[in-house]
Amino acid sequence: MSRIHSGRKGKAGSHRPYPTVRPGWVTASAEEVVAQAVQLAKGGRSAAQVGQVLRDSYAVPSSRAVTGRRLGALLAEQGIRPEIPDDLQALLKRVVHLQRHLETHPNDRSNRRGLTLMEARIRRLARYYRQHRRIPEGWRYSAAGAALQVE
């Protein structure tokens, strides 16, 4: 499989399949996992961060294996869904960081190209999320708007 913005093939490898059944050593019930996830998400953590805390601190290797549903779906059922999805938010944060870098280093051409490629990725992802009604219909990417949303 080739990479999207390069002429190279990239590195691909197989991954161990994630367990779909609940491990026998997990002591937490599904209700406890949901309650803990909601509490962590209300504290301002993203779904990925909630999953990491559950894995590292509460010995829940997979909330999907314990509860039967994905963590993002669990949080959405509880009414905790970020205005902008986590992957789009992470891309916006990276773009703002690159913009600040290019203000101080205007001749950094490779990072200038990286910025345009990242902005294209944001526009494609935003189109997908608009079609699936995860972001508002009128949401558009702009460099100034990205800096305001990240802050």
URGISUL-V619967 format. One record per helix or strand of 3 or more residues. SS is the DSSP state (H for helix, E for strand). FROM is the first residue (numbers start at 1). TO is the last residue. Records with the same first field share a line. If there is no record, write none. Layout:
# URGISUL-V619967
SS = FROM-TO, FROM-TO
This chain:
# URGISUL-V619967
H = 30-42, 47-57, 63-67, 71-77, 86-104, 109-131, 143-150
